[in-house]
Amino acid sequence: MLPMELSRDTEAVADSLAAMIMREHTNASCSYYEGYLNSSDPNLITADDRTALVDWCYCVVDHFQFSRETVASAMEMFDRFLSC
């Protein structure tokens, strides 16, 4: 790959990331998990449910000797999914 092509690809990736970050800041005005942790609705996930999930995730990553940062990434995706 020529340096000129790499530069264009890098610029395209940077533009895409900038657009995604802008969209995320526009759509996400609060902490992700606050929206679905509502104790007044029994059908929604509670803070205790989320804590149990986090604990389970740590057990899994420890068992398979993955990085514990994996849990943080997984929970961020989980929170984003449920907040939509």
N, C-alpha and C positions, 0 to 999 in steps of 0.2 A: 504494500500500500504506500502510495506516495505521501510525503508530508502534507501536501495541499489537500488531499482527500481526507486524511486524518483530521486536519483542522476543521474541515467542513462537517465531518461526523461529530466532532467534539462540540462544535457550535450548535448543531441540531439537537444533541443530547442536552446541552445546557439550556437551550430554549424550551425543550419539552419539560425538563425539570422545573424551570422557572414558572411555566404555565400551570403545572400540577400543584406547586406550592401556593401559587396565587389562588387557585381554585379551592384548595384546602383551607386557606385562611379565610376565604369568603364564606365557605359553608360551615366551618367548625368554629363557632363562637364561644364554646365552653369546653370544659373537660369532657372527653368522649363518654366516659362511663356514667356521668351524672344523669344523662337523659334516660337511661333504662333502669337505673337503680331507684325505683320509686316504690316505697313500702306500702303505699295506699292501694296499689293494684296487685292482687295476689298472683296474677298470671305472669308478672315480670320477674326477672332475676333479682334476687336480693344481694346485699353486700356479703352475706354469709355464703351464698351460692358462688359468688365470684371468688371469695377467699378459698373455698374448697377446691375450685378449679385451679387456682394458682398453686395451691399446695400439691395437688395431683401432678401438675405440669413439672414442678420441681422434682418430684419423685421420679418421673419419667426421665428427665434430662440427667439426673444424678445416676440413675440405673444404667443408662446408655453412655454415660460420660460425655454428654454434649456440653457445650458452653451454657452457663446459666443465663447468659444474655438472651438465649433462645426464648426463654419464658417471657422476658420483657417484650420481645418482638411479637410473640404469639398473642400476648394479652393486648397489645396495642391494636393488632389486627382484629381480635375478637371484639374489643370495645368499639372500634370503628364500624364493624359489621352490624353490631346490635344497635348502634346509635342512628342508623339510617332508617 
